[in-house]
Amino acid sequence: MTDKKKTTNLHPRNKHQGEYDFKQLLEHNSKLEAFLLVNKHGKTSIDFFNPAAVKALNKALLSSYYKIQNWDIPKDYLCPPIPGRADYIHYVADLLANDAAGNIPKGKKIRVLDLGVGANCIYPILGVKEYGWSFVGTDISKIALKNAHDIILNNKNLRANIELRWQAKSERLFEGVVPEKEYFELSICNPPFHRSAEEAAMGTTRKLKNLGQKEGQKSSLNFGGQEHELWCTGGELQFLNNMILQSKDFASSIRWFTSLVSKEAHLKTLYKTLKKVGITAPKTIPMGQGNKKSRILAWTFQ
């Protein structure tokens, strides 16, 4: 069920290979300079414990590599690591290419549903800029959708390719946002990982410790995140089980259903759920960025 790929490097088409070129990035966001430092290896970097530094880096990356201006997110909302998000887009592009004799389909005719687009609108941005796809982004948060809408309005190169829809029922993923007779080549999702706010806080403490935070140093979420972005009842496993069960009702509306799966141990249960809805050959696509490993789970009824 797992496609065998090396998982320690970014996708070959990912623009963010190797070290950041801070000289180039400063040309696109001079405010990033205030956050530059020399790390213990003698390399120029930023303090990844500082949310403001991470946001300044993201603004520079989006401007430099994707010609996106005026990108911003509300205070304490999820600030995504762009190289990893780009990997997801490139791997699902390969998934679509497998159905097209190895040629990556491009252009607005390729419609993608982003479940939980978030205030940052990052997946539609990357998909539009890399492949010219069109997106429908959904979210249960009107604040997130308002911010994503502002990003789209402030970047005319996005306006014709991204539509946003509010999901009024948090327990439903497709119902109400995918009308009958509407068709998508694929859906993408980065599900909430944790089961509670307390678990999310513990996970942050663990992550910061692994990144080298000293004892007693003030903890902060370097990538931020609101409640609905970080946790839900039952966590990632229950969320994805529900997604699989609900996907069957939209089998003719979406060719490929996909989602990130952060915890490898969840796959065994998810495969069983997929089998219950008639999926016997799902795809699991490994991804890796440095020491961090993740994977994309993909399935189709067509």
Backbone bond lengths (Angstrom), bond angles and torsions (degrees), N, CA, C in turn:
res aa  C-N    CA-C-N  psi(-1)  N-CA   C-N-CA  omega(-1)  CA-C   N-CA-C  phi
1 M - - - 1.454 - - 1.523 112.27 -
2 T 1.308 116.81 -18.48 1.459 120.49 -177.57 1.515 110.17 -101.10
3 D 1.347 116.58 128.49 1.446 120.55 175.01 1.519 108.28 -74.92
4 K 1.331 118.13 129.83 1.456 121.57 -176.25 1.525 110.09 -82.41
5 K 1.324 115.90 109.52 1.458 121.92 177.55 1.522 108.13 -140.71
6 K 1.312 116.29 152.65 1.451 120.41 174.38 1.523 108.82 -67.36
7 T 1.321 118.19 131.31 1.462 120.79 -171.54 1.522 113.50 -111.81
8 T 1.315 118.06 12.88 1.462 119.51 -176.86 1.523 112.29 -98.72
9 N 1.324 119.00 -8.00 1.455 121.93 -177.69 1.513 110.99 -123.60
10 L 1.330 114.79 161.01 1.452 119.97 176.06 1.524 110.10 -70.71
11 H 1.317 115.00 160.06 1.458 121.08 177.24 1.534 109.47 -55.24
12 P 1.341 118.79 142.81 1.473 121.07 -177.15 1.529 114.29 -55.47
13 R 1.334 118.35 -29.72 1.467 119.39 179.96 1.529 112.79 -89.26
14 N 1.312 117.32 -1.45 1.461 120.64 -179.79 1.528 109.68 -66.94
15 K 1.317 117.17 128.40 1.470 122.25 -177.22 1.526 113.02 -70.95
16 H 1.330 117.65 -11.26 1.463 120.03 -169.11 1.532 112.95 -105.01
17 Q 1.310 115.99 40.60 1.463 120.78 177.66 1.532 109.85 -72.21
18 G 1.312 116.40 147.28 1.463 120.87 173.52 1.520 113.22 71.70
19 E 1.324 115.55 -159.50 1.462 121.08 -176.39 1.524 110.78 -81.65
20 Y 1.320 115.28 154.63 1.459 120.40 177.40 1.530 109.80 -67.11
21 D 1.322 116.72 138.33 1.455 122.63 174.33 1.531 107.18 -92.04
22 F 1.336 115.77 90.05 1.457 119.61 -173.10 1.526 112.47 -68.97
23 K 1.312 117.78 -27.45 1.466 119.83 175.98 1.524 109.66 -62.20
24 Q 1.314 116.28 -45.24 1.464 120.97 177.91 1.518 110.97 -66.08
25 L 1.331 117.11 -42.01 1.453 120.91 -177.00 1.528 111.86 -66.08
26 L 1.328 116.83 -34.95 1.469 120.26 179.43 1.526 111.65 -65.88
27 E 1.327 116.22 -27.67 1.463 119.91 176.97 1.527 111.10 -66.57
28 H 1.325 116.05 -22.16 1.463 120.52 -177.99 1.519 112.53 -103.27
29 N 1.315 117.90 -17.10 1.472 121.31 175.17 1.521 108.32 -154.67
30 S 1.308 115.71 93.80 1.472 120.48 -176.57 1.523 111.79 -65.43
31 K 1.340 117.67 -22.65 1.464 120.90 -179.92 1.527 112.00 -67.61
32 L 1.319 116.51 -17.18 1.467 120.24 178.09 1.528 111.38 -64.21
33 E 1.321 117.00 -26.52 1.468 121.06 -176.44 1.526 112.02 -58.72
34 A 1.313 116.69 -33.50 1.469 120.74 -178.68 1.519 112.12 -64.01
35 F 1.328 117.58 -17.77 1.465 121.51 -176.02 1.532 113.47 -106.90
36 L 1.332 117.01 0.12 1.461 119.66 -178.15 1.526 110.64 -74.09
37 L 1.329 115.06 144.74 1.460 121.54 176.00 1.530 108.55 -150.30
38 V 1.298 115.60 170.63 1.465 121.10 175.53 1.521 107.49 -104.46
39 N 1.336 117.12 120.58 1.461 120.37 -177.16 1.522 111.83 -80.13
40 K 1.328 116.44 -177.88 1.466 121.11 -174.71 1.524 112.42 -66.96
41 H 1.330 116.93 -14.25 1.461 121.03 178.06 1.527 111.92 -94.80
42 G 1.339 116.28 4.60 1.453 120.19 179.17 1.522 113.48 79.59
43 K 1.339 117.40 15.60 1.458 122.30 -178.63 1.527 110.60 -104.47
44 T 1.324 115.95 146.39 1.453 120.33 174.34 1.519 109.19 -69.31
45 S 1.336 116.00 133.48 1.456 120.46 -178.14 1.529 108.55 -155.15
46 I 1.316 116.44 -165.05 1.457 121.98 172.60 1.524 108.29 -130.69
47 D 1.317 116.05 169.20 1.459 121.32 175.38 1.528 107.79 -85.16
48 F 1.321 116.63 103.40 1.462 120.34 -177.54 1.520 112.71 -73.43
49 F 1.357 117.52 -2.06 1.459 120.33 171.92 1.528 111.00 -82.61
50 N 1.327 116.79 -11.64 1.457 122.42 -174.12 1.535 109.98 -99.40
51 P 1.344 117.82 110.18 1.467 119.92 -178.52 1.527 113.04 -57.65
52 A 1.329 117.35 -36.02 1.466 120.57 179.86 1.525 110.98 -65.38
53 A 1.336 116.63 -35.87 1.463 120.61 178.51 1.520 110.97 -68.29
54 V 1.335 115.90 -41.55 1.467 120.23 179.57 1.521 110.41 -64.11
55 K 1.340 116.65 -40.69 1.463 119.82 179.38 1.523 111.19 -66.64
56 A 1.321 117.04 -39.55 1.468 120.43 178.13 1.529 110.78 -63.70
57 L 1.333 116.51 -39.07 1.461 120.62 176.75 1.528 110.51 -63.44
58 N 1.325 116.84 -44.81 1.465 120.67 179.87 1.521 111.93 -60.86
59 K 1.338 116.87 -42.40 1.454 120.20 178.53 1.525 110.69 -59.95
60 A 1.316 116.46 -40.85 1.465 120.79 179.75 1.522 111.45 -67.69
61 L 1.344 117.00 -41.73 1.468 121.17 179.48 1.522 111.18 -64.15
62 L 1.332 116.61 -44.80 1.463 120.50 -178.06 1.518 111.68 -66.50
63 S 1.323 116.86 -36.06 1.461 120.41 177.94 1.525 111.32 -72.55
64 S 1.326 116.35 -44.76 1.463 121.25 -175.27 1.518 113.18 -69.15
65 Y 1.329 116.66 -45.30 1.463 120.59 -172.09 1.536 114.20 -97.89
66 Y 1.333 116.53 -22.73 1.466 118.52 -172.40 1.530 114.12 -127.70
67 K 1.353 116.45 2.56 1.471 121.55 178.24 1.537 112.24 57.30
68 I 1.314 115.28 39.95 1.459 121.90 177.64 1.533 108.56 -104.06
69 Q 1.310 115.63 122.35 1.464 121.33 179.55 1.529 109.61 -110.58
70 N 1.319 116.26 163.79 1.478 121.80 173.06 1.525 112.63 55.86
71 W 1.332 116.62 36.80 1.467 120.47 175.96 1.518 108.61 -87.61
72 D 1.315 116.73 132.81 1.464 120.33 178.82 1.519 108.59 -156.44
73 I 1.324 116.50 163.48 1.456 122.25 176.30 1.528 108.53 -135.94
74 P 1.339 117.72 153.43 1.466 119.90 177.43 1.533 110.86 -64.74
75 K 1.294 116.02 157.41 1.465 122.15 178.86 1.526 110.28 -55.84
76 D 1.325 116.27 133.18 1.469 125.23 175.91 1.526 113.90 71.91
77 Y 1.333 117.41 13.99 1.465 119.60 172.83 1.522 109.57 -92.71
78 L 1.337 115.68 160.23 1.459 122.02 -173.41 1.524 111.66 -59.95
79 C 1.325 115.86 124.07 1.465 122.77 177.57 1.527 107.01 -107.64
80 P 1.311 118.05 100.93 1.473 121.22 -167.12 1.520 114.19 -75.35
81 P 1.339 117.51 145.75 1.469 121.06 171.79 1.530 108.60 -74.39
82 I 1.311 117.49 107.98 1.459 122.18 -169.74 1.530 113.77 -62.24
83 P 1.336 121.11 -41.99 1.471 119.10 179.69 1.524 113.21 -57.04
84 G 1.329 117.71 -41.25 1.455 120.78 179.34 1.518 112.52 -69.06
85 R 1.337 116.99 -36.98 1.463 120.50 177.89 1.533 110.04 -66.84
86 A 1.317 116.73 -38.29 1.463 120.36 178.28 1.526 110.70 -63.37
87 D 1.326 116.89 -36.15 1.465 120.07 178.81 1.531 111.36 -58.49
88 Y 1.324 117.14 -43.83 1.463 121.34 179.53 1.537 109.80 -56.15
89 I 1.330 116.05 -47.84 1.464 120.72 -178.80 1.525 111.24 -61.34
90 H 1.317 117.46 -41.60 1.469 120.14 -178.56 1.529 111.66 -69.66
91 Y 1.313 117.18 -36.98 1.468 119.25 -179.81 1.526 111.90 -71.38
92 V 1.336 118.08 -36.37 1.463 117.67 176.93 1.525 110.66 -74.09
93 A 1.333 117.34 -24.75 1.467 119.91 172.04 1.530 109.85 -63.30
94 D 1.326 116.40 -40.17 1.465 120.42 175.81 1.522 111.28 -64.06
95 L 1.321 116.31 -37.29 1.465 121.39 178.04 1.529 110.29 -59.92
96 L 1.336 116.05 -44.83 1.465 119.97 178.03 1.528 111.33 -68.03
97 A 1.326 116.14 -33.65 1.467 119.88 179.58 1.524 111.36 -64.55
98 N 1.337 116.47 -32.26 1.468 120.03 178.91 1.528 111.78 -61.31
99 D 1.333 116.41 -25.85 1.465 121.14 178.37 1.525 112.17 -91.29
100 A 1.334 116.40 -0.26 1.473 120.48 -175.21 1.526 110.70 -130.60
101 A 1.321 115.88 43.13 1.472 121.96 176.56 1.524 112.69 55.57
102 G 1.337 115.59 32.87 1.458 120.01 176.16 1.512 115.19 86.80
103 N 1.314 117.96 -1.76 1.463 122.04 179.82 1.521 110.42 -96.86
104 I 1.324 116.36 125.27 1.460 120.09 -179.93 1.524 109.33 -69.94
105 P 1.335 118.50 119.90 1.461 120.23 178.35 1.528 110.61 -72.14
106 K 1.313 115.81 133.40 1.462 120.84 -177.58 1.520 110.25 -126.58
107 G 1.329 115.20 165.67 1.452 121.01 175.33 1.513 114.03 100.11
108 K 1.323 115.73 170.96 1.466 123.11 -173.35 1.528 113.13 -64.81
109 K 1.326 117.05 -21.41 1.466 118.82 -179.18 1.527 111.74 -67.00
110 I 1.333 117.34 -18.85 1.470 121.26 175.77 1.525 107.82 -85.70
111 R 1.325 115.24 107.88 1.465 120.66 -175.43 1.528 109.94 -103.11
112 V 1.336 115.39 132.18 1.461 122.40 -174.90 1.526 109.28 -124.77
113 L 1.329 115.85 134.89 1.459 121.92 176.46 1.521 108.67 -101.32
114 D 1.332 117.11 120.24 1.463 122.24 178.24 1.524 108.33 -103.85
115 L 1.331 116.18 106.78 1.458 122.07 -179.19 1.525 109.53 -83.89
116 G 1.326 116.37 108.31 1.464 120.57 -176.22 1.516 110.45 88.12
117 V 1.321 116.23 57.29 1.474 121.35 -174.50 1.522 111.82 -62.39
118 G 1.328 117.08 -30.28 1.457 120.77 177.12 1.518 113.41 75.78
119 A 1.312 115.52 167.61 1.463 121.50 179.20 1.519 111.63 -66.30
120 N 1.348 116.59 -26.33 1.471 120.26 -175.27 1.516 113.82 -81.62
121 C 1.340 118.31 -20.66 1.467 123.64 176.20 1.542 111.94 55.92
122 I 1.328 117.05 30.87 1.462 119.13 -166.63 1.530 113.95 -71.23
123 Y 1.336 118.17 -41.18 1.465 118.14 -177.79 1.536 112.34 -65.36
124 P 1.338 119.35 -45.48 1.466 118.24 175.00 1.531 113.04 -58.96
125 I 1.334 116.88 -40.97 1.464 119.49 178.29 1.524 110.64 -56.55
126 L 1.319 116.37 -50.18 1.468 120.77 -176.66 1.525 110.98 -67.22
127 G 1.329 117.27 -41.18 1.455 120.23 -179.04 1.519 112.84 -66.60
128 V 1.333 116.01 -37.72 1.462 120.27 177.34 1.521 110.60 -67.93
129 K 1.315 116.92 -46.53 1.463 120.43 -174.77 1.526 112.83 -73.04
130 E 1.319 117.73 -32.03 1.457 119.84 -178.23 1.531 112.92 -85.82
131 Y 1.334 116.98 -37.63 1.463 119.01 -171.64 1.529 114.49 -130.58
132 G 1.321 117.76 -2.01 1.453 120.72 178.66 1.517 114.62 71.77
133 W 1.343 117.42 16.48 1.463 121.33 -179.45 1.527 110.62 -67.57
134 S 1.316 116.02 164.00 1.461 120.87 171.64 1.526 109.10 -109.79
135 F 1.314 116.08 146.95 1.469 121.83 -172.26 1.515 111.79 -128.07
136 V 1.320 114.86 147.37 1.456 123.19 162.44 1.526 105.97 -116.24
137 G 1.320 116.57 117.79 1.463 121.16 179.95 1.511 110.30 -104.92
138 T 1.335 117.06 130.24 1.461 120.69 179.25 1.521 110.33 -114.87
139 D 1.325 115.63 156.27 1.473 120.03 175.99 1.514 109.11 -162.50
140 I 1.336 115.69 153.90 1.466 120.34 176.46 1.529 111.07 -88.21
141 S 1.336 117.40 -10.46 1.454 122.44 -177.00 1.531 110.40 -101.65
142 K 1.324 116.20 118.77 1.461 120.05 177.03 1.526 111.08 -69.49
143 I 1.327 117.46 -29.50 1.466 120.53 177.52 1.524 109.75 -65.26
144 A 1.341 115.96 -44.63 1.462 120.24 178.50 1.518 110.80 -61.54
145 L 1.336 116.68 -44.83 1.458 120.61 -179.65 1.529 111.56 -64.05
146 K 1.324 117.34 -37.91 1.472 120.74 178.21 1.511 110.25 -61.84
147 N 1.325 117.17 -43.00 1.461 119.76 -179.43 1.528 111.02 -68.65
148 A 1.344 116.51 -42.62 1.461 119.95 177.12 1.528 110.41 -60.00
149 H 1.333 116.26 -39.16 1.466 121.23 177.91 1.520 111.40 -62.07
150 D 1.333 116.08 -40.70 1.472 120.32 178.15 1.526 111.24 -63.61
151 I 1.330 116.74 -40.11 1.474 120.57 178.22 1.529 109.64 -60.78
152 I 1.331 116.32 -45.14 1.463 121.02 -179.21 1.531 110.66 -63.39
153 L 1.334 117.24 -45.58 1.455 120.91 179.83 1.521 112.38 -61.78
154 N 1.329 116.24 -34.78 1.463 120.81 -177.22 1.524 113.71 -83.98
155 N 1.326 116.53 1.75 1.464 120.83 177.87 1.531 108.03 -135.80
156 K 1.319 115.89 95.08 1.464 120.14 -172.58 1.523 112.25 -62.48
157 N 1.345 117.49 -19.78 1.466 119.99 177.80 1.530 112.24 -75.43
158 L 1.344 117.79 -1.01 1.467 122.01 177.25 1.524 112.91 -109.27
159 R 1.312 117.20 -21.86 1.467 121.67 -165.89 1.523 113.54 -58.10
160 A 1.321 117.34 -39.44 1.468 120.25 -174.19 1.522 112.72 -80.66
161 N 1.335 117.19 -7.23 1.466 119.89 -171.95 1.521 115.15 -116.17
162 I 1.340 118.38 -4.73 1.466 119.40 -175.05 1.524 110.46 -131.08
163 E 1.328 115.06 127.06 1.465 122.56 174.62 1.527 107.75 -119.84
164 L 1.327 117.01 144.49 1.460 121.88 -178.83 1.525 110.27 -117.38
165 R 1.351 115.73 141.86 1.463 121.00 179.83 1.527 109.98 -136.90
166 W 1.321 116.04 137.25 1.462 121.33 178.13 1.521 109.92 -85.27
167 Q 1.339 115.89 129.07 1.457 121.96 174.14 1.530 107.72 -94.57
168 A 1.334 116.04 108.17 1.471 120.82 -175.19 1.520 112.94 -75.08
169 K 1.347 116.62 -23.48 1.463 120.66 -177.12 1.524 109.58 -110.35
170 S 1.322 115.90 106.31 1.460 119.89 -173.79 1.524 112.95 -63.59
171 E 1.335 117.08 -25.86 1.464 119.67 -177.94 1.529 111.87 -83.13
172 R 1.328 117.37 -10.76 1.461 122.07 179.29 1.528 108.94 -106.35
173 L 1.314 116.86 141.62 1.460 120.03 -178.02 1.527 112.71 -104.40
174 F 1.319 116.40 -41.27 1.464 120.72 -174.78 1.530 112.71 -107.33
175 E 1.309 115.81 -31.98 1.466 120.97 -176.32 1.527 110.93 -61.75
176 G 1.334 116.22 129.83 1.460 120.30 177.85 1.517 114.42 90.36
177 V 1.336 118.17 -18.62 1.468 120.93 179.59 1.526 112.05 -117.16
178 V 1.330 116.38 -9.49 1.470 121.15 175.63 1.532 107.31 -122.04
179 P 1.323 116.98 92.71 1.467 119.88 -179.46 1.532 111.74 -66.77
180 E 1.323 114.88 159.16 1.459 120.29 176.74 1.526 109.81 -60.64
181 K 1.303 115.90 141.70 1.475 124.67 179.10 1.531 113.41 78.15
182 E 1.344 118.25 -2.63 1.466 119.25 174.39 1.530 108.34 -87.19
183 Y 1.332 116.50 140.76 1.461 120.13 -172.78 1.527 111.17 -128.37
184 F 1.347 115.32 137.30 1.465 122.69 176.32 1.523 109.25 -125.89
185 E 1.322 115.58 141.54 1.462 119.53 174.56 1.523 111.05 -69.26
186 L 1.323 116.32 -34.28 1.470 118.80 178.41 1.511 111.20 -158.86
187 S 1.320 114.84 159.46 1.459 121.90 170.19 1.523 107.65 -118.02
188 I 1.327 116.48 146.11 1.452 122.11 178.31 1.520 108.81 -126.04
189 C 1.331 116.50 156.11 1.464 120.04 -177.77 1.524 110.41 -160.99
190 N 1.321 115.39 140.10 1.461 122.40 170.96 1.525 106.21 -118.59
191 P 1.336 118.04 90.22 1.472 120.89 -168.50 1.530 113.52 -71.25
192 P 1.341 116.77 155.70 1.469 119.73 171.37 1.527 109.11 -58.20
193 F 1.308 117.06 136.42 1.464 120.17 -173.48 1.526 112.50 -90.19
194 H 1.329 116.49 -42.04 1.466 120.55 -169.06 1.529 112.65 -89.95
195 R 1.347 115.16 162.62 1.463 121.80 -178.59 1.522 113.09 -93.92
196 S 1.356 116.60 -14.30 1.461 119.98 -178.36 1.517 109.05 -160.39
197 A 1.350 115.15 166.72 1.459 120.32 177.71 1.526 110.36 -63.29
198 E 1.343 115.95 -37.29 1.469 120.01 -180.00 1.533 111.06 -64.69
199 E 1.323 116.04 -42.35 1.460 119.94 179.04 1.521 110.62 -65.02
200 A 1.341 116.76 -37.75 1.465 120.95 177.98 1.523 110.81 -62.52
201 A 1.354 116.45 -41.75 1.464 120.67 179.51 1.526 110.97 -64.90
202 M 1.341 116.47 -41.18 1.462 120.28 178.28 1.522 110.74 -64.80
203 G 1.332 116.20 -38.58 1.458 120.32 179.17 1.509 111.45 -64.76
204 T 1.331 116.83 -37.53 1.460 120.96 178.20 1.523 110.76 -65.28
205 T 1.330 116.15 -44.23 1.462 120.62 178.97 1.525 110.86 -59.53
206 R 1.346 115.64 -42.28 1.466 120.69 178.77 1.517 111.29 -63.48
207 K 1.339 115.56 -44.47 1.461 120.34 -177.59 1.525 110.87 -62.83
208 L 1.324 115.91 -45.08 1.458 119.74 -178.79 1.523 111.57 -65.22
209 K 1.335 116.16 -36.01 1.463 119.98 177.11 1.522 110.57 -64.42
210 N 1.333 115.81 -41.92 1.468 120.58 178.31 1.517 112.13 -64.67
211 L 1.348 115.34 -30.63 1.464 119.49 179.21 1.525 112.40 -80.14
212 G 1.339 116.29 -5.34 1.453 119.37 174.86 1.504 115.25 105.32
213 Q 1.302 118.13 16.26 1.457 120.43 177.95 1.523 110.06 -65.79
214 K 1.307 115.92 134.18 1.448 120.83 -179.53 1.520 110.03 -78.49
215 E 1.342 114.66 150.17 1.466 120.19 178.89 1.517 109.99 -61.39
216 G 1.324 115.77 133.92 1.455 120.28 -179.40 1.510 113.46 92.32
217 Q 1.345 117.50 -15.75 1.451 120.27 177.89 1.521 109.15 -69.97
218 K 1.336 117.37 140.75 1.456 121.37 -178.02 1.524 110.79 -62.33
219 S 1.327 116.14 130.56 1.460 120.85 179.57 1.514 110.44 -89.11
220 S 1.316 115.80 142.43 1.452 121.57 172.53 1.522 108.38 -150.18
221 L 1.304 116.03 152.46 1.455 120.16 178.27 1.522 108.17 -76.63
222 N 1.337 117.68 106.18 1.454 119.11 -177.24 1.517 112.82 -65.27
223 F 1.340 116.92 -27.02 1.457 119.40 176.05 1.527 111.42 -105.09
224 G 1.339 117.31 5.60 1.448 121.52 175.87 1.514 112.54 63.88
225 G 1.325 114.40 -160.39 1.452 119.20 176.19 1.514 113.26 136.58
226 Q 1.325 116.12 131.86 1.449 122.53 174.80 1.530 109.12 -90.19
227 E 1.338 115.12 171.06 1.460 121.12 -177.74 1.530 111.87 -51.80
228 H 1.339 116.42 -51.37 1.459 119.19 -175.65 1.526 112.76 -69.88
229 E 1.336 117.24 -17.35 1.460 120.85 178.29 1.527 111.80 -84.64
230 L 1.320 116.91 -26.74 1.461 120.98 -171.32 1.521 114.60 -107.28
231 W 1.324 118.34 -31.40 1.464 118.14 -175.93 1.525 111.58 -147.99
232 C 1.329 114.67 156.58 1.459 122.41 175.42 1.521 106.99 -153.81
233 T 1.309 117.64 164.77 1.457 121.45 179.12 1.527 110.28 -57.82
234 G 1.324 116.11 123.75 1.456 120.29 -179.43 1.510 114.51 85.55
235 G 1.336 117.28 -7.56 1.459 120.45 176.96 1.519 113.99 65.47
236 E 1.311 115.29 -162.05 1.465 122.10 -175.69 1.528 112.58 -56.92
237 L 1.325 117.29 -42.79 1.461 120.32 -174.98 1.525 111.87 -62.47
238 Q 1.325 117.12 -48.73 1.458 119.77 -179.60 1.521 111.04 -66.80
239 F 1.324 116.49 -38.62 1.461 120.76 178.42 1.527 110.79 -58.18
240 L 1.335 116.19 -47.42 1.464 120.10 -177.38 1.527 112.10 -73.12
241 N 1.312 117.63 -34.43 1.469 119.69 173.67 1.531 110.21 -59.19
242 N 1.336 115.44 -44.80 1.461 119.23 178.23 1.528 111.49 -63.42
243 M 1.332 116.14 -40.19 1.464 120.10 178.91 1.528 110.76 -59.95
244 I 1.317 116.49 -45.24 1.466 120.62 -179.29 1.527 110.65 -62.32
245 L 1.339 116.52 -47.00 1.465 120.28 -178.86 1.531 111.38 -63.02
246 Q 1.323 116.82 -39.50 1.462 120.70 -179.39 1.528 111.91 -75.13
247 S 1.313 116.96 -25.96 1.466 119.85 -176.59 1.523 112.21 -63.38
248 K 1.320 117.67 -28.63 1.459 120.67 -177.50 1.524 111.76 -60.01
249 D 1.336 116.39 -33.57 1.462 120.50 179.76 1.527 112.74 -73.17
250 F 1.331 116.09 -10.52 1.468 120.42 -179.16 1.528 110.91 -121.77
251 A 1.342 114.54 26.88 1.463 121.61 -176.22 1.524 112.74 -59.17
252 S 1.336 117.65 -32.12 1.456 120.54 -178.61 1.522 112.80 -92.17
253 S 1.348 116.89 -4.34 1.469 120.95 -177.97 1.520 113.07 -98.77
254 I 1.336 116.88 -22.99 1.470 121.49 -175.75 1.521 108.57 -133.93
255 R 1.309 116.54 124.17 1.465 118.76 -179.12 1.531 111.71 -70.69
256 W 1.332 116.48 -56.34 1.463 121.14 -179.30 1.524 109.85 -116.13
257 F 1.315 116.64 122.67 1.458 122.52 169.64 1.524 107.33 -93.48
258 T 1.330 117.49 130.36 1.466 119.62 179.27 1.524 110.24 -138.23
259 S 1.323 115.33 155.45 1.464 121.18 173.97 1.515 109.94 -157.31
260 L 1.314 115.16 150.13 1.458 119.48 168.07 1.528 108.79 -69.31
261 V 1.325 116.11 144.93 1.463 122.22 172.42 1.523 106.42 -128.29
262 S 1.316 116.55 109.06 1.462 120.53 -175.09 1.522 112.52 -74.36
263 K 1.330 116.43 -37.43 1.466 120.13 -173.47 1.523 110.03 -105.48
264 E 1.321 116.69 115.22 1.459 122.14 -177.16 1.527 112.12 -59.05
265 A 1.336 116.86 -33.23 1.465 121.23 -178.25 1.527 112.02 -62.09
266 H 1.322 117.84 -19.92 1.462 120.97 -179.46 1.531 112.31 -75.06
267 L 1.323 117.42 -18.71 1.464 120.34 -172.82 1.522 112.68 -61.04
268 K 1.317 117.96 -40.42 1.465 120.95 -177.14 1.528 111.15 -56.51
269 T 1.327 115.78 -47.43 1.465 120.27 178.94 1.518 111.11 -66.96
270 L 1.326 117.34 -40.40 1.462 121.05 -178.83 1.524 111.30 -65.15
271 Y 1.330 117.64 -37.94 1.465 120.28 176.32 1.542 110.84 -60.95
272 K 1.326 115.87 -39.43 1.473 119.84 178.95 1.526 110.67 -64.49
273 T 1.324 116.27 -41.83 1.461 119.97 178.92 1.523 110.82 -65.43
274 L 1.325 116.09 -40.31 1.466 119.97 177.20 1.527 110.93 -60.48
275 K 1.316 115.91 -40.35 1.465 119.95 179.71 1.529 110.53 -63.03
276 K 1.341 116.37 -36.12 1.469 120.77 179.50 1.526 112.02 -61.83
277 V 1.333 116.71 -32.18 1.468 119.20 -178.50 1.532 111.31 -96.09
278 G 1.331 116.33 7.64 1.456 119.71 173.55 1.506 116.16 98.52
279 I 1.331 117.24 9.60 1.469 120.49 179.11 1.526 108.68 -96.47
280 T 1.314 116.52 113.90 1.468 120.68 -177.74 1.520 112.89 -106.64
281 A 1.331 117.60 -11.12 1.471 119.57 -178.15 1.527 111.26 -136.40
282 P 1.346 117.22 64.62 1.464 119.09 176.67 1.526 110.18 -71.20
283 K 1.301 115.99 162.47 1.463 120.77 175.65 1.520 109.30 -108.73
284 T 1.325 116.15 138.02 1.460 121.46 173.10 1.522 107.55 -122.43
285 I 1.324 115.81 114.80 1.462 122.22 -172.97 1.527 109.03 -106.41
286 P 1.335 118.02 112.12 1.467 120.32 -179.73 1.523 111.92 -69.93
287 M 1.325 115.51 145.27 1.463 121.99 173.42 1.525 108.02 -134.40
288 G 1.334 115.87 152.16 1.455 118.83 178.04 1.505 111.93 -152.36
289 Q 1.335 115.56 140.38 1.459 121.86 175.50 1.520 107.03 -135.36
290 G 1.335 115.94 102.51 1.458 119.59 -173.90 1.513 110.25 65.04
291 N 1.332 116.81 -126.90 1.465 121.03 179.41 1.518 112.94 -86.42
292 K 1.324 117.19 -8.64 1.457 120.59 -178.02 1.524 110.30 -85.49
293 K 1.330 115.61 127.16 1.457 120.30 177.69 1.517 110.22 -117.54
294 S 1.312 114.93 141.56 1.454 121.28 176.72 1.516 107.44 -145.70
295 R 1.328 116.00 -173.33 1.465 118.97 -179.39 1.516 109.70 -160.14
296 I 1.330 114.96 155.97 1.462 121.47 175.04 1.515 107.53 -107.89
297 L 1.318 117.39 129.00 1.458 122.82 172.78 1.517 108.00 -99.07
298 A 1.346 116.72 129.59 1.463 120.50 -177.40 1.525 109.71 -133.97
299 W 1.341 116.35 141.75 1.460 120.06 177.60 1.523 108.82 -150.38
300 T 1.327 115.67 154.87 1.457 121.51 179.34 1.518 110.48 -143.18
301 F 1.320 116.11 144.94 1.468 121.83 175.83 1.531 110.84 -95.97
302 Q 1.340 116.33 -3.35 1.456 120.21 -174.34 1.525 110.96 -100.00
